[in-house]
């Protein structure tokens, strides 16, 4: 049974091969706590999902079904990101890469017979404008990769398309380097974010999206 109040869903990921500490595992609970204070009229639900080809989409679907959110905002890390990287599209493809359980994806497609690409429903231009206005470094991307980040975004957008009142869905990559000791320093680029700016940026993204959320 869903709450009478509108809901915002925030998700991050846990560790996976090559990443000992996932920065979103820290960011998402911090962002959720700050969002509960800033948006008292909303229920804020947060979850850290396993980097698991099977379990992550199953848990996402459970969260979407249980909460019927107005906004589903997903976070993941990128070793090549310096700042907030807001993804524009997801692709219906899974690379043959092991997840945290050592398993490979069962299929080459995220969803059989699904569209080749699905576009985010975030108001990206206004988000970028507002992030830059408060000094949060950010950029946009047309390549969310082909690992669990891309797959989760595809599943979230596909689920929204079947709803009578679709939720706004989007994905933001943050620097892997935000979490100290996350991976080999030689493999990552300089991080231009701090924890406070990452939380502030997340709050601004939520605020911008809620302005567009259906009543």
Secondary structure, 3 states (H helix, E strand, C coil): CCCCCCEEEEEEECCECCECCCHHHHHHHHHHHHHHHHCCCCEEEEEEECCCCCHHHHHHHHHHHHHCCCEEEEEEEECCCCCEEEECEEECCCCCCCCCCCCCCCCCCCCCCCCCEEECCCCHHHHHHHHHHCCCCEEEECCCCCCHHHHHHHHHHHHHCCCCCCCEEEEEEEEHHHCCCCCCHHHCCCCCCCHHHHHHHHHHHHHHHHHHCCC
